[in-house]
Amino acid sequence: MEADERQTKRGKRHSGRLPTTWRYAVMSQFKQSVWSGSFRLFGVEVRCHTLADGQRLIEAGSLDALITAMAAPDTHEINLAELQRFSVWQRGGGARS
């Protein structure tokens, strides 16, 4: 599957917290991604994109896997540095892969 056809979930930002409202989308429906990268959270590679208009996308498969991993007690060690890097990206700060 090509990068622009990957299914993603787009969220609405609420007060700088992790988005709580998600909808499925296809990358080709959005403007070109200006940043793509991943974060290793709870043992899951979470693929993310920042679009030219500032919207942040998390690929649907990544988000589903992350939710599953977070629900499993003590399955994976929490990497606080990586979690902080993800939080900075989610709030609109820069991220480097």
N, CA, C and O atoms as a printed pandas DataFrame, in Angstrom:
     atom_number atom_name residue_name chain_id  residue_number  x_coord  y_coord  z_coord
0              1         N          MET        A               1    0.853   -1.172    0.000
1              2        CA          MET        A               1    0.000    0.000    0.000
2              3         C          MET        A               1    0.900    1.236    0.000
3              4         O          MET        A               1    1.833    1.322    0.798
4              5         N          GLU        A               2    0.629    2.181   -0.879
5              6        CA          GLU        A               2    1.444    3.384   -0.965
6              7         C          GLU        A               2    1.185    4.296    0.220
7              8         O          GLU        A               2    0.136    4.232    0.861
8              9         N          ALA        A               3    2.177    5.159    0.499
9             10        CA          ALA        A               3    2.100    6.034    1.675
10            11         C          ALA        A               3    0.846    6.896    1.672
11            12         O          ALA        A               3    0.239    7.093    2.725
12            13         N          ASP        A               4    0.439    7.419    0.506
13            14        CA          ASP        A               4   -0.721    8.310    0.486
14            15         C          ASP        A               4   -2.038    7.552    0.593
15            16         O          ASP        A               4   -3.095    8.173    0.706
16            17         N          GLU        A               5   -1.994    6.230    0.560
17            18        CA          GLU        A               5   -3.212    5.443    0.677
18            19         C          GLU        A               5   -3.361    4.820    2.062
19            20         O          GLU        A               5   -4.364    4.162    2.342
20            21         N          ARG        A               6   -2.365    5.023    2.933
21            22        CA          ARG        A               6   -2.460    4.449    4.272
22            23         C          ARG        A               6   -3.608    5.089    5.038
23            24         O          ARG        A               6   -3.822    6.300    4.987
24            25         N          GLN        A               7   -4.322    4.256    5.733
25            26        CA          GLN        A               7   -5.437    4.769    6.523
26            27         C          GLN        A               7   -4.883    5.427    7.782
27            28         O          GLN        A               7   -3.974    4.900    8.423
28            29         N          THR        A               8   -5.431    6.563    8.120
29            30        CA          THR        A               8   -4.976    7.284    9.304
30            31         C          THR        A               8   -6.176    7.692   10.128
31            32         O          THR        A               8   -7.320    7.608    9.680
32            33         N          LYS        A               9   -5.899    8.132   11.328
33            34        CA          LYS        A               9   -6.936    8.730   12.158
34            35         C          LYS        A               9   -6.501   10.153   12.438
35            36         O          LYS        A               9   -5.346   10.401   12.784
36            37         N          ARG        A              10   -7.412   11.074   12.291
37            38        CA          ARG        A              10   -7.120   12.474   12.556
38            39         C          ARG        A              10   -7.915   12.882   13.783
39            40         O          ARG        A              10   -9.096   12.556   13.903
40            41         N          GLY        A              11   -7.276   13.584   14.678
41            42        CA          GLY        A              11   -7.944   13.976   15.911
42            43         C          GLY        A              11   -8.085   15.471   16.042
43            44         O          GLY        A              11   -7.331   16.239   15.443
44            45         N          LYS        A              12   -9.051   15.874   16.827
45            46        CA          LYS        A              12   -9.214   17.281   17.176
46            47         C          LYS        A              12   -8.433   17.519   18.455
47            48         O          LYS        A              12   -8.504   16.715   19.384
48            49         N          ARG        A              13   -7.693   18.611   18.513
49            50        CA          ARG        A              13   -6.926   18.914   19.712
50            51         C          ARG        A              13   -7.827   19.571   20.745
51            52         O          ARG        A              13   -8.668   20.408   20.416
52            53         N          HIS        A              14   -7.642   19.184   21.981
53            54        CA          HIS        A              14   -8.415   19.744   23.088
54            55         C          HIS        A              14   -7.453   20.195   24.175
55            56         O          HIS        A              14   -6.883   19.360   24.876
56            57         N          SER        A              15   -7.264   21.484   24.326
57            58        CA          SER        A              15   -6.469   22.062   25.419
58            59         C          SER        A              15   -5.077   21.454   25.550
59            60         O          SER        A              15   -4.574   21.309   26.664
60            61         N          GLY        A              16   -4.448   21.097   24.436
61            62        CA          GLY        A              16   -3.100   20.557   24.488
62            63         C          GLY        A              16   -3.012   19.117   24.953
63            64         O          GLY        A              16   -1.912   18.576   25.065
64            65         N          ARG        A              17   -4.143   18.484   25.226
65            66        CA          ARG        A              17   -4.142   17.080   25.643
66            67         C          ARG        A              17   -4.247   16.193   24.412
67            68         O          ARG        A              17   -4.519   16.667   23.309
68            69         N          LEU        A              18   -4.030   14.916   24.613
69            70        CA          LEU        A              18   -4.156   13.970   23.519
70            71         C          LEU        A              18   -5.574   14.047   22.960
71            72         O          LEU        A              18   -6.538   14.072   23.726
72            73         N          PRO        A              19   -5.710   14.085   21.648
73            74        CA          PRO        A              19   -7.046   14.196   21.054
74            75         C          PRO        A              19   -7.973   13.079   21.527
75            76         O          PRO        A              19   -7.552   11.939   21.724
76            77         N          THR        A              20   -9.239   13.434   21.704
77            78        CA          THR        A              20  -10.209   12.440   22.143
78            79         C          THR        A              20  -11.227   12.111   21.059
79            80         O          THR        A              20  -11.957   11.128   21.188
80            81         N          THR        A              21  -11.296   12.899   20.004
81            82        CA          THR        A              21  -12.229   12.652   18.916
82            83         C          THR        A              21  -11.427   12.273   17.679
83            84         O          THR        A              21  -10.568   13.033   17.234
84            85         N          TRP        A              22  -11.710   11.089   17.121
85            86        CA          TRP        A              22  -10.951   10.603   15.975
86            87         C          TRP        A              22  -11.897   10.251   14.840
87            88         O          TRP        A              22  -13.046    9.871   15.069
88            89         N          ARG        A              23  -11.409   10.380   13.626
89            90        CA          ARG        A              23  -12.163    9.884   12.482
90            91         C          ARG        A              23  -11.177    9.280   11.508
91            92         O          ARG        A              23  -10.029    9.716   11.425
92            93         N          TYR        A              24  -11.622    8.276   10.770
93            94        CA          TYR        A              24  -10.749    7.644    9.794
94            95         C          TYR        A              24  -10.611    8.547    8.580
95            96         O          TYR        A              24  -11.546    9.252    8.200
96            97         N          ALA        A              25   -9.450    8.514    7.988
97            98        CA          ALA        A              25   -9.188    9.297    6.788
98            99         C          ALA        A              25   -8.150    8.560    5.957
99           100         O          ALA        A              25   -7.509    7.626    6.438
100          101         N          VAL        A              26   -7.990    8.974    4.731
101          102        CA          VAL        A              26   -6.966    8.435    3.847
102          103         C          VAL        A              26   -5.979    9.557    3.588
103          104         O          VAL        A              26   -6.377   10.690    3.318
104          105         N          MET        A              27   -4.689    9.244    3.669
105          106        CA          MET        A              27   -3.661   10.284    3.540
106          107         C          MET        A              27   -3.849   11.143    2.295
107          108         O          MET        A              27   -3.585   12.344    2.348
108          109         N          SER        A              28   -4.290   10.579    1.189
109          110        CA          SER        A              28   -4.430   11.360   -0.040
110          111         C          SER        A              28   -5.497   12.441    0.078
111          112         O          SER        A              28   -5.560   13.332   -0.769
112          113         N          GLN        A              29   -6.343   12.384    1.116
113          114        CA          GLN        A              29   -7.365   13.409    1.313
114          115         C          GLN        A              29   -6.782   14.673    1.928
115          116         O          GLN        A              29   -7.442   15.713    1.936
116          117         N          PHE        A              30   -5.574   14.605    2.435
117          118        CA          PHE        A              30   -4.976   15.724    3.145
118          119         C          PHE        A              30   -3.834   16.332    2.351
119          120         O          PHE        A              30   -3.332   15.737    1.398
120          121         N          LYS        A              31   -3.439   17.516    2.756
121          122        CA          LYS        A              31   -2.284   18.163    2.146
122          123         C          LYS        A              31   -1.043   17.325    2.424
123          124         O          LYS        A              31   -1.047   16.440    3.279
124          125         N          GLN        A              32    0.005   17.623    1.690
125          126        CA          GLN        A              32    1.243   16.862    1.823
126          127         C          GLN        A              32    1.811   16.922    3.245
127          128         O          GLN        A              32    1.772   17.958    3.910
128          129         N          SER        A              33    2.323   15.811    3.674
129          130        CA          SER        A              33    2.956   15.723    4.989
130          131         C          SER        A              33    4.291   16.456    4.955
131          132         O          SER        A              33    5.086   16.262    4.036
132          133         N          VAL        A              34    4.539   17.303    5.965
133          134        CA          VAL        A              34    5.818   18.015    6.046
134          135         C          VAL        A              34    6.763   17.317    7.017
135          136         O          VAL        A              34    7.955   17.621    7.048
136          137         N          TRP        A              35    6.243   16.391    7.804
137          138        CA          TRP        A              35    7.073   15.583    8.708
138          139         C          TRP        A              35    6.406   14.238    8.902
139          140         O          TRP        A              35    5.202   14.157    9.143
140          141         N          SER        A              36    7.194   13.190    8.797
141          142        CA          SER        A              36    6.731   11.834    9.088
142          143         C          SER        A              36    7.771   11.180    9.974
143          144         O          SER        A              36    8.973   11.345    9.767
144          145         N          GLY        A              37    7.313   10.455   10.938
145          146        CA          GLY        A              37    8.239    9.775   11.832
146          147         C          GLY        A              37    7.501    8.803   12.712
147          148         O          GLY        A              37    6.308    8.558   12.536
148          149         N          SER        A              38    8.222    8.257   13.658
149          150        CA          SER        A              38    7.587    7.296   14.551
150          151         C          SER        A              38    8.121    7.464   15.967
151          152         O          SER        A              38    9.200    8.012   16.194
152          153         N          PHE        A              39    7.339    6.979   16.891
153          154        CA          PHE        A              39    7.676    6.981   18.308
154          155         C          PHE        A              39    7.488    5.554   18.809
155          156         O          PHE        A              39    6.543    4.879   18.401
156          157         N          ARG        A              40    8.361    5.089   19.675
157          158        CA          ARG        A              40    8.240    3.741   20.246
158          159         C          ARG        A              40    7.603    3.882   21.623
159          160         O          ARG        A              40    8.267    4.259   22.588
160          161         N          LEU        A              41    6.310    3.575   21.705
161          162        CA          LEU        A              41    5.546    3.740   22.939
162          163         C          LEU        A              41    4.927    2.411   23.351
163          164         O          LEU        A              41    4.240    1.774   22.552
164          165         N          PHE        A              42    5.161    1.990   24.576
165          166        CA          PHE        A              42    4.593    0.751   25.109
166          167         C          PHE        A              42    4.894   -0.443   24.207
167          168         O          PHE        A              42    4.072   -1.349   24.074
168          169         N          GLY        A              43    6.071   -0.443   23.592
169          170        CA          GLY        A              43    6.480   -1.536   22.720
170          171         C          GLY        A              43    5.892   -1.486   21.324
171          172         O          GLY        A              43    6.048   -2.438   20.559
172          173         N          VAL        A              44    5.222   -0.400   20.974
173          174        CA          VAL        A              44    4.566   -0.257   19.672
174          175         C          VAL        A              44    5.213    0.888   18.900
175          176         O          VAL        A              44    5.459    1.957   19.458
176          177         N          GLU        A              45    5.491    0.663   17.609
177          178        CA          GLU        A              45    5.965    1.753   16.760
178          179         C          GLU        A              45    4.740    2.552   16.309
179          180         O          GLU        A              45    3.900    2.042   15.567
180          181         N          VAL        A              46    4.644    3.795   16.757
181          182        CA          VAL        A              46    3.503    4.658   16.444
182          183         C          VAL        A              46    3.924    5.596   15.317
183          184         O          VAL        A              46    4.729    6.504   15.522
184          185         N          ARG        A              47    3.367    5.365   14.114
185          186        CA          ARG        A              47    3.701    6.168   12.929
186          187         C          ARG        A              47    2.851    7.431   12.925
187          188         O          ARG        A              47    1.628    7.371   13.056
188          189         N          CYS        A              48    3.520    8.590   12.772
189          190        CA          CYS        A              48    2.856    9.889   12.865
190          191         C          CYS        A              48    3.247   10.782   11.696
191          192         O          CYS        A              48    4.287   10.593   11.066
192          193         N          HIS        A              49    2.392   11.754   11.423
193          194        CA          HIS        A              49    2.631   12.718   10.346
194          195         C          HIS        A              49    2.182   14.099   10.803
195          196         O          HIS        A              49    1.208   14.234   11.544
196          197         N          THR        A              50    2.899   15.116   10.357
197          198        CA          THR        A              50    2.473   16.497   10.541
198          199         C          THR        A              50    2.230   17.058    9.151
199          200         O          THR        A              50    3.102   16.973    8.286
200          201         N          LEU        A              51    1.054   17.630    8.927
201          202        CA          LEU        A              51    0.700   18.183    7.628
202          203         C          LEU        A              51    1.095   19.647    7.544
203          204         O          LEU        A              51    1.369   20.289    8.558
204          205         N          ALA        A              52    1.121   20.167    6.321
205          206        CA          ALA        A              52    1.522   21.556    6.088
206          207         C          ALA        A              52    0.660   22.541    6.873
207          208         O          ALA        A              52    1.145   23.600    7.271
208          209         N          ASP        A              53   -0.602   22.210    7.099
209          210        CA          ASP        A              53   -1.491   23.121    7.830
210          211         C          ASP        A              53   -1.402   22.937    9.349
211          212         O          ASP        A              53   -2.167   23.554   10.090
212          213         N          GLY        A              54   -0.472   22.093    9.819
213          214        CA          GLY        A              54   -0.259   21.913   11.250
214          215         C          GLY        A              54   -1.015   20.751   11.875
215          216         O          GLY        A              54   -0.778   20.419   13.037
216          217         N          GLN        A              55   -1.915   20.129   11.134
217          218        CA          GLN        A              55   -2.646   18.982   11.681
218          219         C          GLN        A              55   -1.682   17.833   11.929
219          220         O          GLN        A              55   -0.718   17.650   11.186
220          221         N          ARG        A              56   -1.942   17.076   12.959
221          222        CA          ARG        A              56   -1.134   15.917   13.287
222          223         C          ARG        A              56   -1.968   14.657   13.099
223          224         O          ARG        A              56   -3.118   14.581   13.531
224          225         N          LEU        A              57   -1.361   13.667   12.442
225          226        CA          LEU        A              57   -2.051   12.413   12.152
226          227         C          LEU        A              57   -1.293   11.255   12.770
227          228         O          LEU        A              57   -0.062   11.231   12.773
228          229         N          ILE        A              58   -2.029   10.310   13.286
229          230        CA          ILE        A              58   -1.469    9.048   13.758
230          231         C          ILE        A              58   -2.097    7.964   12.896
231          232         O          ILE        A              58   -3.320    7.893   12.775
232          233         N          GLU        A              59   -1.263    7.117   12.294
233          234        CA          GLU        A              59   -1.802    6.066   11.437
234          235         C          GLU        A              59   -2.721    5.157   12.247
235          236         O          GLU        A              59   -2.427    4.815   13.392
236          237         N          ALA        A              60   -3.832    4.773   11.636
237          238        CA          ALA        A              60   -4.879    4.014   12.328
238          239         C          ALA        A              60   -4.355    2.733   12.956
239          240         O          ALA        A              60   -4.664    2.440   14.111
240          241         N          GLY        A              61   -3.575    1.975   12.220
241          242        CA          GLY        A              61   -3.036    0.728   12.759
242          243         C          GLY        A              61   -2.151    0.964   13.968
243          244         O          GLY        A              61   -2.152    0.183   14.918
244          245         N          SER        A              62   -1.391    2.060   13.919
245          246        CA          SER        A              62   -0.524    2.407   15.048
246          247         C          SER        A              62   -1.339    2.766   16.276
247          248         O          SER        A              62   -1.022    2.339   17.386
248          249         N          LEU        A              63   -2.383    3.543   16.079
249          250        CA          LEU        A              63   -3.207    3.964   17.211
250          251         C          LEU        A              63   -3.926    2.774   17.832
251          252         O          LEU        A              63   -3.990    2.647   19.055
252          253         N          ASP        A              64   -4.463    1.907   16.988
253          254        CA          ASP        A              64   -5.139    0.716   17.502
254          255         C          ASP        A              64   -4.177   -0.159   18.304
255          256         O          ASP        A              64   -4.527   -0.652   19.377
256          257         N          ALA        A              65   -2.955   -0.351   17.777
257          258        CA          ALA        A              65   -1.952   -1.163   18.474
258          259         C          ALA        A              65   -1.533   -0.506   19.787
259          260         O          ALA        A              65   -1.320   -1.193   20.786
260          261         N          LEU        A              66   -1.412    0.826   19.787
261          262        CA          LEU        A              66   -1.035    1.550   21.000
262          263         C          LEU        A              66   -2.102    1.398   22.085
263          264         O          LEU        A              66   -1.780    1.161   23.250
264          265         N          ILE        A              67   -3.354    1.534   21.704
265          266        CA          ILE        A              67   -4.450    1.392   22.668
266          267         C          ILE        A              67   -4.451   -0.014   23.266
267          268         O          ILE        A              67   -4.634   -0.182   24.472
268          269         N          THR        A              68   -4.249   -1.008   22.427
269          270        CA          THR        A              68   -4.194   -2.395   22.900
270          271         C          THR        A              68   -3.029   -2.593   23.864
271          272         O          THR        A              68   -3.186   -3.223   24.910
272          273         N          ALA        A              69   -1.855   -2.054   23.512
273          274        CA          ALA        A              69   -0.670   -2.198   24.368
274          275         C          ALA        A              69   -0.852   -1.479   25.699
275          276         O          ALA        A              69   -0.429   -1.983   26.739
276          277         N          MET        A              70   -1.473   -0.314   25.672
277          278        CA          MET        A              70   -1.686    0.446   26.903
278          279         C          MET        A              70   -2.675   -0.265   27.831
279          280         O          MET        A              70   -2.596   -0.128   29.052
280          281         N          ALA        A              71   -3.600   -1.017   27.249
281          282        CA          ALA        A              71   -4.607   -1.718   28.051
282          283         C          ALA        A              71   -4.041   -2.966   28.725
283          284         O          ALA        A              71   -4.603   -3.457   29.705
284          285         N          ALA        A              72   -2.930   -3.478   28.198
285          286        CA          ALA        A              72   -2.330   -4.686   28.765
286          287         C          ALA        A              72   -1.441   -4.298   29.945
287          288         O          ALA        A              72   -0.469   -3.565   29.766
288          289         N          PRO        A              73   -1.755   -4.776   31.139
289          290        CA          PRO        A              73   -0.980   -4.380   32.323
290          291         C          PRO        A              73    0.438   -4.950   32.307
291          292         O          PRO        A              73    0.642   -6.141   32.072
292          293         N          ASP        A              74    1.401   -4.083   32.560
293          294        CA          ASP        A              74    2.813   -4.461   32.713
294          295         C          ASP        A              74    3.387   -5.250   31.547
295          296         O          ASP        A              74    4.324   -6.025   31.737
296          297         N          THR        A              75    2.851   -5.074   30.348
297          298        CA          THR        A              75    3.363   -5.801   29.193
298          299         C          THR        A              75    4.677   -5.210   28.709
299          300         O          THR        A              75    5.603   -5.947   28.371
300          301         N          HIS        A              76    4.764   -3.893   28.672
301          302        CA          HIS        A              76    5.951   -3.228   28.150
302          303         C          HIS        A              76    6.412   -2.146   29.115
303          304         O          HIS        A              76    5.607   -1.480   29.767
304          305         N          GLU        A              77    7.716   -1.992   29.185
305          306        CA          GLU        A              77    8.285   -0.937   30.012
306          307         C          GLU        A              77    8.008    0.414   29.361
307          308         O          GLU        A              77    8.069    0.544   28.138
308          309         N          ILE        A              78    7.708    1.405   30.168
309          310        CA          ILE        A              78    7.421    2.744   29.654
310          311         C          ILE        A              78    8.731    3.502   29.497
311          312         O          ILE        A              78    9.500    3.627   30.450
312          313         N          ASN        A              79    8.984    4.007   28.294
313          314        CA          ASN        A              79   10.159    4.823   28.015
314          315         C          ASN        A              79    9.727    6.279   28.171
315          316         O          ASN        A              79    9.129    6.851   27.259
316          317         N          LEU        A              80   10.025    6.876   29.313
317          318        CA          LEU        A              80    9.550    8.232   29.602
318          319         C          LEU        A              80   10.102    9.272   28.637
319          320         O          LEU        A              80    9.399   10.224   28.298
320          321         N          ALA        A              81   11.342    9.112   28.187
321          322        CA          ALA        A              81   11.926   10.070   27.242
322          323         C          ALA        A              81   11.167   10.046   25.918
323          324         O          ALA        A              81   10.895   11.096   25.336
324          325         N          GLU        A              82   10.829    8.855   25.446
325          326        CA          GLU        A              82   10.090    8.736   24.186
326          327         C          GLU        A              82    8.658    9.241   24.349
327          328         O          GLU        A              82    8.117    9.870   23.440
328          329         N          LEU        A              83    8.045    8.973   25.490
329          330        CA          LEU        A              83    6.700    9.467   25.768
330          331         C          LEU        A              83    6.690   10.991   25.802
331          332         O          LEU        A              83    5.753   11.620   25.310
332          333         N          GLN        A              84    7.724   11.580   26.378
333          334        CA          GLN        A              84    7.827   13.040   26.408
334          335         C          GLN        A              84    8.018   13.602   25.000
335          336         O          GLN        A              84    7.430   14.627   24.655
336          337         N          ARG        A              85    8.843   12.933   24.184
337          338        CA          ARG        A              85    9.064   13.373   22.798
338          339         C          ARG        A              85    7.748   13.334   22.016
339          340         O          ARG        A              85    7.455   14.249   21.247
340          341         N          PHE        A              86    6.953   12.274   22.213
341          342        CA          PHE        A              86    5.647   12.166   21.569
342          343         C          PHE        A              86    4.719   13.289   22.037
343          344         O          PHE        A              86    4.019   13.894   21.225
344          345         N          SER        A              87    4.712   13.565   23.336
345          346        CA          SER        A              87    3.858   14.623   23.891
346          347         C          SER        A              87    4.204   15.987   23.314
347          348         O          SER        A              87    3.313   16.787   23.027
348          349         N          VAL        A              88    5.497   16.256   23.143
349          350        CA          VAL        A              88    5.921   17.529   22.544
350          351         C          VAL        A              88    5.407   17.617   21.111
351          352         O          VAL        A              88    4.900   18.661   20.701
352          353         N          TRP        A              89    5.534   16.529   20.345
353          354        CA          TRP        A              89    5.040   16.526   18.965
354          355         C          TRP        A              89    3.528   16.750   18.946
355          356         O          TRP        A              89    3.028   17.553   18.159
356          357         N          GLN        A              90    2.807   16.044   19.805
357          358        CA          GLN        A              90    1.347   16.125   19.827
358          359         C          GLN        A              90    0.873   17.534   20.153
359          360         O          GLN        A              90   -0.149   17.979   19.629
360          361         N          ARG        A              91    1.602   18.242   21.014
361          362        CA          ARG        A              91    1.223   19.607   21.397
362          363         C          ARG        A              91    1.651   20.644   20.367
363          364         O          ARG        A              91    1.373   21.831   20.537
364          365         N          GLY        A              92    2.314   20.221   19.314
365          366        CA          GLY        A              92    2.686   21.157   18.260
366          367         C          GLY        A              92    4.146   21.520   18.230
367          368         O          GLY        A              92    4.558   22.354   17.424
368          369         N          GLY        A              93    4.934   20.918   19.082
369          370        CA          GLY        A              93    6.371   21.165   19.070
370          371         C          GLY        A              93    7.046   20.320   18.013
371          372         O          GLY        A              93    6.422   19.446   17.413
372          373         N          GLY        A              94    8.304   20.577   17.787
373          374        CA          GLY        A              94    9.061   19.816   16.800
374          375         C          GLY        A              94    9.394   18.434   17.309
375          376         O          GLY        A              94    9.408   18.182   18.514
376          377         N          ALA        A              95    9.662   17.548   16.379
377          378        CA          ALA        A              95   10.092   16.195   16.727
378          379         C          ALA        A              95   11.146   15.777   15.727
379          380         O          ALA        A              95   11.080   16.136   14.552
380          381         N          ARG        A              96   12.084   15.042   16.182
381          382        CA          ARG        A              96   13.152   14.546   15.322
382          383         C          ARG        A              96   13.172   13.034   15.427
383          384         O          ARG        A              96   13.029   12.471   16.513
384          385         N          SER        A              97   13.353   12.383   14.289
385          386        CA          SER        A              97   13.464   10.918   14.306
386          387         C          SER        A              97   14.902   10.522   14.432
387          388         O          SER        A              97   15.215    9.332   14.465
